[in-house]
Amino acid sequence: MVGGGTAGSVVASRLSEVPEWNVLLIEAGDNPSLMSEIPAMAVGLQKSDMDWKFMTEPQKGSCQGLRDQRCNWPRGRALGGTSTINGMLYIRGTKHDFDEWAAAGNDGWSYDEVLEYFKKSEDFRPRANEKDLQFFYHGSGGPLTVQRMESLDLAWTLLGAAKEAGYRELDDINGPSQLGFAHMDATIINGTRCNTAKAFLGPVKNRKNLHVIKNSTVTRIIIDPIGKEAKTVEFRSRDDKLQQVRIKKEVILSAGTVSSPQLLMLSGIGPEAHLKEFGIKVIKDLKVGENLQDHFLFLGSLCSIRSSEKLQSNPLSSLDWSYEYLTRRTGALTTFYGTSVSGFIKTKFALDDRPDIQIFFFGILANDTNGSAVFGKAFGLTDETILSLQEMSKEHDVVFMVPVLTRPSSRGKILLRSANPSDYPKIYAGYLTSTKDVDTMLEGIYATVGIMETDVMRRRDTRRRKLFVNVCEGLDFDTRSYWECMMRNIGASSFHAVGTCKMGPSSDPEAVVDPKLKVHGVKGIRVADASIMPQIIVTPTYATTIMIGEKAADIIKMDWHNNDGLH
Ligand SMILES: Cc1cc2nc3c(=O)[nH]c(=O)nc-3n(C[C@H](O)[C@H](O)[C@H](O)COP(=O)(O)OP(=O)(O)OC[C@H]3O[C@@H](n4cnc5c(N)ncnc54)[C@H](O)[C@@H]3O)c2cc1C
């Protein structure tokens, strides 16, 4: 197995349930840091040693006002992968998303068929007042603890404002519909992050047939060019030696949306002309790295708001939070300020029953200059933009109301930078290349303004604010040209990229893996991670990636049981 990340940890754990199989998991990173345990510290993990720190290539029309004109693309580099640095929000795709995958020829991936895999992972812990949640949608006793994130008072204010603005409140974001606003579920256990390595690998670490090599980076898969069968995995070990390991059954690639396509291309599987540019011998010409889809978000819609009496940024409060956290595992350090509530809405451009905008909230405490800087750096804001945020948050809290394009039309791609595995691939995110995306985002912005202008918000002295972005300064606030300028300058990634090893039947010219996740035309390689999603789901991608890991393991078990592993 390559990559012990979100999906990889699930697959390795489940495959090693078969005592006769030997599972070797090679992970580039180390154990997750202690800091990653504390939910409130999540944003600060970006740009740390646990982050690959990928960045997009500069492209006209998006990410222009960010540092170096690039969008940040953090990805976890540790056991547990991105589940060790992400926001932990556990939101499944909608029924329509999976039914669409199945309708495209991906047998076995309809909602009714994947729901059991979501439930299989889950140990859902309802609070006393959530006993009525529909257990048709939830599992219990699985390795992954899912529970409602603690909502601080800002989250309750925002939920009230969203309701006043006319949106529905949902009891359960993972219930029958995602259209509306709700308190979020997250993978948290006893106040700490429940990443997938903790959930799936920790409890089985003494299995004799599960071997984990950390701090070692796979450089390519060596494939027999005649039989087109994967034979060997090559990796650079922690002592910087190139090593090889023979494959007895098959190799599962779970290196994520950026690295799985890179590794396939380095191994000779990818667009023929592109591989030839770098002198890589072509084993199979497939559209690896294409079909890149991400949820693009907008950071320019914000307001100041009267601070909560309970939550203030000063040394005494920090002591209180730490004391509460250490003694009870509750309070501000177990959650995010505002983000524990979110919602999905439909604009006039929505194509079907699915929401085309998600609204996230990020709160910055008054006077928290460090918090503003950490937040700004995570999204690549420039120093001058961060400074303007710090200025406006001197006396009041600041709330970013962040619309996210959940059904983007724009597509990007991932290309090799060179044939050297240590060179990061080139990421062309392609944000806002479709004007429909600009129009939809504009509707999302208006929706956030509607929420800001409610009585609930007014009662907390809300004032709309303008972030300083030099190139948009000459434009009138609140006009279409102002918003479009801001979108193209400080729009950024939600970090939900998928699709670069697209799943689809052999009749699909863009497909890289088949519905059993085997690479088309090559024996002995499957891909199991976020990169296989044929079409991005409308919700964030974490829960669905875990489901992909669960389902992949079951498919592999069934295939080998039926003696069909390599065919
Ligand atoms: C900052 C951030 C916040 C997010 N927040 C949320 C959220 O709150 N909710 C949500 O739904 N989604 C969220 N997401 C998205 C979600 O977390 C990801 O879609 C998902 O975790 C991806 O899982 P994966 O298994 O595809 O890849 P990963 O979890 O990234 O796993 C890939 C693994 O492979 C390893 N690897 C890569 N290359 C090699 C190599 N050559 N050799 C060996 N190992 C290798 C990596 O180190 C990593 O461990 C967030 C993402 C980010 C980055």
The ligand as a Gaussian input file, in Angstrom:
#p B3LYP/6-31G(d) Opt

LIG

0 1
 C       -6.507000      21.798000       5.483000
 C       -7.611000      20.888000       5.010000
 C       -8.835000      20.922000       5.666000
 C       -9.853000      20.071000       5.239000
 N      -10.994000      20.024000       5.975000
 C      -11.956000      19.154000       5.627000
 C      -13.110000      18.999000       6.449000
 O      -13.224000      19.570000       7.532000
 N      -14.086000      18.156000       6.014000
 C      -14.000000      17.509000       4.824000
 O      -14.935000      16.803000       4.453000
 N      -12.884000      17.597000       4.047000
 C      -11.856000      18.360000       4.451000
 N      -10.711000      18.410000       3.718000
 C      -10.566000      17.487000       2.571000
 C      -10.280000      16.045000       3.017000
 O       -9.565000      16.037000       4.233000
 C       -9.507000      15.285000       1.913000
 O      -10.298000      15.247000       0.742000
 C       -9.166000      13.846000       2.282000
 O       -8.621000      13.756000       3.567000
 C       -8.181000      13.259000       1.254000
 O       -7.840000      11.948000       1.621000
 P       -6.914000      11.041000       0.713000
 O       -6.894000       9.691000       1.326000
 O       -7.312000      11.157000      -0.699000
 O       -5.463000      11.696000       0.796000
 P       -4.530000      11.956000       2.073000
 O       -5.297000      11.867000       3.335000
 O       -3.794000      13.210000       1.792000
 O       -3.514000      10.721000       2.064000
 C       -2.438000      10.585000       1.189000
 C       -1.291000       9.972000       1.979000
 O       -0.308000       9.499000       1.096000
 C        0.964000       9.896000       1.567000
 N        1.837000       9.961000       0.392000
 C        1.728000      10.805000      -0.662000
 N        2.689000      10.543000      -1.565000
 C        3.399000       9.502000      -1.082000
 C        4.505000       8.781000      -1.559000
 N        5.071000       9.073000      -2.741000
 N        5.000000       7.776000      -0.800000
 C        4.438000       7.453000       0.399000
 N        3.370000       8.121000       0.904000
 C        2.857000       9.130000       0.171000
 C        0.708000      11.235000       2.224000
 O        1.746000      11.588000       3.111000
 C       -0.621000      10.977000       2.919000
 O       -0.446000      10.399000       4.174000
 C       -9.670000      19.230000       4.114000
 C       -8.441000      19.218000       3.458000
 C       -7.402000      20.029000       3.911000
 C       -6.086000      19.974000       3.210000

